[in-house]
Amino acid sequence: ERAQRERLEDITRIKTNFLSIVSHDLRTPLTSILLYAEMLKEQLDTMSDEDRRHFIGIISDECTRLSHLVDDLLEVQRHESDRVTFNLKPLDLAEVVAACARLFEPLAEGKSMKLSVQCPPSLPVVEADADKIAQSLNNLISNALKYTPTGGTVSVMAEARDKEVLIRVADNGPGIPRDKWDQ
């Protein structure tokens, strides 16, 4: 009876963690969609056609990303949780990093923050899942902007090292408390 109770508590803890992660992953594209839709609504009459197309493109891309996240949730539901699938393809990480950073430029400007990107276009092509890389990078940039005070700096850096590519997101915010690192 005690072992069964502990197992149920573990399952409950796993579900709670899973829901927390899913909520966070869904919130990031929703925030971008709302931000760009609001800016479009407020500035529609004064905005250039090019800017309008750019904003609509971002909204469309984020809706697609949101749709992929929902698809991932359904896939997790259909499969065992330890069988995550990746759609590995040759990927230009410089493009992915640049696209992710561009998405957050208006948010950084709105908080009078500097969002810098240091990513050489000569990064090697890697085998990776573009959606999962973008999802992870967007979450890191979103959190950095969220927790860095107004006027702060968020830096996105990528570099080739031996046979791997290292991507870093750094900020001058308060950081993650040590007791939360495992989460």
C-alpha positions, 0 to 999 in steps of 0.5 A: 500500500505504501509503495503504491502511494509513493508510485502515485505521488511520483506520477502526480509529480511527473504530471505536474512537471509536465503540465508546467513545461507544456504551459511554458512552451505554449505561452512563448508563441502565444506571447509573440502572437499577442505582441505582434497582433497588438502592435499591428492593431495599434499601428496599422494605419501608420505602418508600412506595407513591408512592416505589416507583411513582416508582422503577419509573417511572424504571427503566422510562423508562431501559429505554426509553431504553436500547432507543432507544439500541440502535435507534440503533445498529442504524440506524447499522449500516444507514445510512452513518455520515454520515446521522444521522436526527433525530426533530424535534418541538416540545419543551418543554426545561424538562420535559426538563431537569427530568426529566434532573436528577431522574434524578440526584438520588439519585446527587448525594445519595449523594455529598453533592453539590448538584445545582441546576437553573436552568431557567425554565418559560417557555423557548420550545418548540423543534424538537428530538429529545427522545431525543438532547437527553436523551441528551446532557444525561444524559451531561453530568450523569453526567460532572459528578457522576462527576468532581466530588468529594464535597460538590461542586456541579453546576449545570444551567442553561437560558436563552433567547437570541434565537432559541435556547435555551442549556443548560449543565452546570457543576461544580466538579470538575477539568475536562477536560484541554485535550488531551482537548477534541476528544474 
